[in-house]
Each structure stands twice: as structure tokens, then as C-alpha cells.
Amino acid sequence: MDILKEIHTYTLDIYSGGNNAKGYEYMAVIGLYASDGSMIGGVYFHRDSTTVPASDVQDPSGYVWCHHSWNDYAAIMDMLRNERPVFLRYLDSWSMASLTTSPEPIGEGE
């Protein structure tokens, strides 16, 4: 099912673990939450780009799994910190999620 939900808050987990992290494929996970505090999805940053799946997934509860390589982390954090509103979108026909902003005027400035 296609969805578009506004992200109101987020949590951030950055994993360490040294040599113990070899079996854990994620470097970081950002939890995405709706206005009522319910978790609507997560952005999973893979340590190794070879573990990134071929598509994103929305599970039966509505939770959306967004997969990225670690290289995308800075751009996504910048979006969450500096843009408003930000939406979580999932397109079932493409099995693809995105973080999306609303239209903004050109030359908005500081």
C-alpha cells in the first residue's frame, strides 16, 4: 500500500562494537515517528554496500524499512535537522521508500 506520513520526531542509534560488529550489518539506524509517537519506519545504514537489499519493504504493521549505504548518512541527517516538514513515503508498486519534503520557494534564503 502506498503511504505518505509526516515525520515528527526521530531517534538515532550509531553502533560501535569494534570486531564484534562484523556480524551486524548496520552502522546506524534512524527511527522515524508520527505525531502520536508511533514508529512509522526506520532508515538503516549498511556498513557494507553489498548488504543493501534490492528493495525497501513495508511490513504488515505499516512499518517502512528504508535501506541506505553509510555514504548517505550525512545528507539524510541534514534533511531531518534542517527541513520541515519531512514525510516518509512508500510506493508499493516500486517497493521503494523515500524521505520527502514539501515544495519550497526558490531563493528562500537563510
ABEGO torsion letter per residue (X at the ends): XBBBBBBABBBBBBBBGEAAAAABABABBBBBBBAAGBBAEBBBBBABAAABBABBBBBAAGBBBBBBBAAAAAAAAAAAAABOBBBBBBBAAAGBBBBBBBBBBBGAEX
